[in-house]
Amino acid sequence: MQIIHYKIFITLLASLFTFLAEAQTYSFDGADKAATQVKPTDLYHTSTGYGYDMTTLAPVEVGKPFFFSVNVPDGNYRVTVTLGSKKQAGNTTVRAESRRLMVEHCVTKKGERKQVSFIVNKRNTLIGQNDRVRIKDREKTKLNWDDKLTIEINGDAPACSALKIEPANDVTTLWLCGNSTVVDQDYEPWASWGQMIPRWFDDQIAIANYAESGESASSFIAANRLKKIMSLAKRGDYLFVEFGHNDQKQKTPGSGAYYNFATNLKQFIDEAKAKGVTPIFVTPTQRRTFDANGKITESHGDYPDAMRWVAKREGVQVIELHDMTRTFFETLGVEGSKKALVHYDANSFPGQTTALADNTHFNPYGAYEVAKMMVEGMKELQLPFVHHIKDDFNGFDAARPDDFNTFHWNHSPFFEALKPDGN
């Protein structure tokens, strides 16, 4: 990759510190005379509040993928990237925070510039002045939970000449609640639908993914994740709720699909409606568990039906990922379905000394396909915000998935063999 990205500029219009009561606007544009040019030696530091990140190398190596961070308060931000280079052609993918896909394979000719805008939700753990989300130890290094908004410029030939970040307080937010099949996975080769779905929406929709590996409906509430969401959600937003994988393993008194699980689901509904937020249930994704006839076995017990039962009783709409992922796996077949999950031979990634074989957690291809199922489900429910789905979404049929061989994903530089919590 021979892309020059030395002309990235930043305008500091106000203080960059997160204790400010209101978010500020930061502009990166080489044509702006007031802009401060970001040099290859400008690594991120709290004293400046911006810079190249996720590296200790200075100067940053020209022509390689890079991360750039800006210290901003919590909130939704409209990020506008100017992609392209006057030096040569580019092919750029943009991700944000913990590998959230925003822009996919943007092709630019030599000298061509394209501007693309999207919304990034940035957060930390603080709730009010005296309470916090109780995140897990493994989350404490996640880009999702720090004080920075981080952009990843990647691709076959990454070319980014300008970046602008500004508050976006007037957008509709889709809040995601769930487990490891939903969460923003930080490390290759793990991925989930929640981090892929931002790619399909324009800059009037924010995706705020509060899911975490290993969570059940009850632990999600106990960790104050729902409380944090409700402290920020506004009338007109949407709350998407997908649980079941980990709830079914609970064996304490009062547990069960139609007992503790149903009660917890009712709490999600009640708190959302009290804020003018629309709850939407999402039945859990299937596990790759085939019978002798090549059909998926039902491994979630009563939990999908319990979600449907609560939803019908409370007047909540449902997106059927349980059914769509069954069709998806069966269409790919017993062996082909491994291509959608974390099944890799040893040494497929640097430092991976043993094979990976996980029948629950998706890889980028699988997560990408499930995200398209979610978008299709939103369209089928005719949710009011679906006109903000990008024009290049051409619908999705789980019985006719995209060919794995045509899917192209530019790996982030970070790999982990450890499977996410939960199963």
Secondary structure, DSSP 8 states (H G I E B T S, - for coil): -------EEEEE-S---TTSSS---EE--TT-TT-EEE-TT-B-BTTTTEEEES---SS--TTS-EEEEEE--SEEEEEEEEE--SSS-EEEEEEETTTEEEEEEEEE-TT--EEEEEEEEE--SEETTTEE----GGGTT-GGGSSEEEEEEEEEE--EEEEEEEE-TTSEEEEEE-STTTS---SBT-B-HHHHGGGGB-TTEEEEE---TT--HHHHHHTTHHHHHHHH--TT-EEEE---TTGGG--STT-SIIIIIHHHHHHHHHHHHHTT-EEEEE-------B-TTS-B---STTHHHHHHHHHHHHT-EEE-HHHHHHHHHHHHHHHHGGGGEEEE-TTSSTT--S-EEEEEEE-HHHHHHHHHHHHHHHHHTT-GGGGGB-TT-----TTS---GGG------S-B--S--S--
